[in-house]
Amino acid sequence: MHFLDVLIFGVVEGITEFLPVSSTGHLMLTAKLLKISQSEFIKSFQIAIQLGAVLSVVILYWNKLIESRRIWKRLLIAFLPAAFIGGLLYTTIKRYLLGNNEVVLWSLLAGGLFLIVFELFHHEKEDATEELSGISYLQALIIGLFQSVAIIPGVSRAAATIIGGLAVGLKRKTIVEFSFLLAVPTMLAATTLDLFKSAQIFTPDQFVFLGAGFIISFLVAIIAIKFLLAFIKRHSFIPFGIYRIIISLVFWFILK
């Protein structure tokens, strides 16, 4: 692995973390294109640099994070399902799912189709929840259950939470911002757990790679967040569904 590889991974992560296209899936496919094997370090690297993208949320939403305990309570409830399932299945996920390109491609394809069909039939109600602090505990829990599905690489944490939020009656901008904020405890926990279990096998050079990937993904993610917030004002998520289908079919052709 070289610094050019780190740069590419950081950019890919920063762009895809908050879009409903699966950052983990894109990182795995990027590794395949760069001909980098899915070693234990690469798997951990793909998890850890997501925290850099998450830091961009902390910076952009700092005021909301420190001012509203109501929001934090709802984030905690939404975080619990993924924390429980991810902690329980950590070894299985890392050993059998991370690095499995077939799982990623099927997830991208199925998720893309589901996103398109959902958007075609979904109609936002006039009384849809608009304020983050107005999200009920039940809505938060259901969103968290949707997020837990994203332990499967290629599903997309952002897509799962956005669909879950729209399904339980949140406005589009509200669930997108809630998805941003939910990434903070989710990815912090995932990275901490992985580094606790794997950090002892990393070399000093590999820690440098982690740091560089973290910084790059942070900077790029700020741009991606602003892009998504502007995009949803005029568009649905159908273009992302189409993109998921195309990228999955392209990679099926490349990898076969």
C-alpha angles and dihedrals in degrees: 000000000000135000090259087059090049090051092051093047091048093051093046091049094047093051098044106035096088100027116090093248104091118259092203091053092049092048091052092049090046089054089052092052091048089048092237113151120232097253122166089261094051091050090050091044091055090053097043100049089057086072089064090059089047091055088064088063091052090053096045096042099034095125094052092046095054099035104051124059087174090066093047092052090054092045090052092053092047090048097053101076094053091043092053097043094040093049092047095048099032096119094044093048095050095042101042110017106035106075094022103122093184091059090049095050094047090047093049091049097045092042091051093052091046092049092053095046092046093051092048092057100032118099120182113231122228091239094050114142109271106174122068090221089054094064108114123231090246092052090049092051093050091049088051091052089052090049091054089065087067091074081091106085112244096027093095123227090223094051093047095050094043093051090045092051095047090047093055094048110270124144116252097250091044096056092042090056092043088052089052092052094043088059089067100069093029098055093035089057094044093050094044092050093048096046091047090056099037112024094093091067095054123101123224090255091054091053088054089053090051091052094048092048089049093055095044094049090048093055095044093045092060089061092045093052092052090047093053094048090052093043097055092055089074107014142054124228093259093103089059090051091052090047091052091053093048095047092048092051092046091053093045086058094045096046096046 
